[in-house]
Amino acid sequence: MQIPCYVDLRQARMVLSEIGIELSERQMKRASETDGRGRRKLPFFVDPIDKRLKIEKGTLVNIYRNLQEEAQQLLFLLDCGYDLEDALDRYDEVCLYDGTASDYAAELVEECYELPDNLRFYIDYDAMARDMKINGEIAELRYDRIVTNANDF
């Protein structure tokens, strides 16, 4: 079990900038404010010792990574021609894979087939990945992230 690490607003901005998310001080402050019902947008809490707002570092990173993934799923559907309302209804159906298309092809073969060791080196995973892209079975969002159920859309 990992020991929790709590960060204040300034440190939270630095943590997010390390993963490529640049927020202004104002944006961080707004994310930590309470709404009309007294709830915060993010799980910040007032530290009882130093009376400053804090959040657990791992939780913060996970929240923003999940939001990035959801945004990529939505953008994929919008690129496929869905209107915003339909994309919002279906974005969670988009299956993402972190890795290259060739990595996905290799993983797919290993999961679906039991190959003898002497044949594993003869399979051209790059060609399989290329064919899956051409057939519309997968779609590359960026070099290391693909949609694995592109045919469904």
Buried (B, 14 or more C-beta within 10 A) or exposed (E): EEEEEBBBBEBBBEBBEEEEBEBEEEEBEEBBEEEEEEEBEBEBEEEEEEEEBBBBBEBBBEBBEEEBBBEBBBBBBBEBEBEEEEBBEBBEEBEBBEEBBBBBBBBBBEEEEEEEEEEEEEBEBEEBBBBBBEEEBBBBBEEEBBBBBBEEB
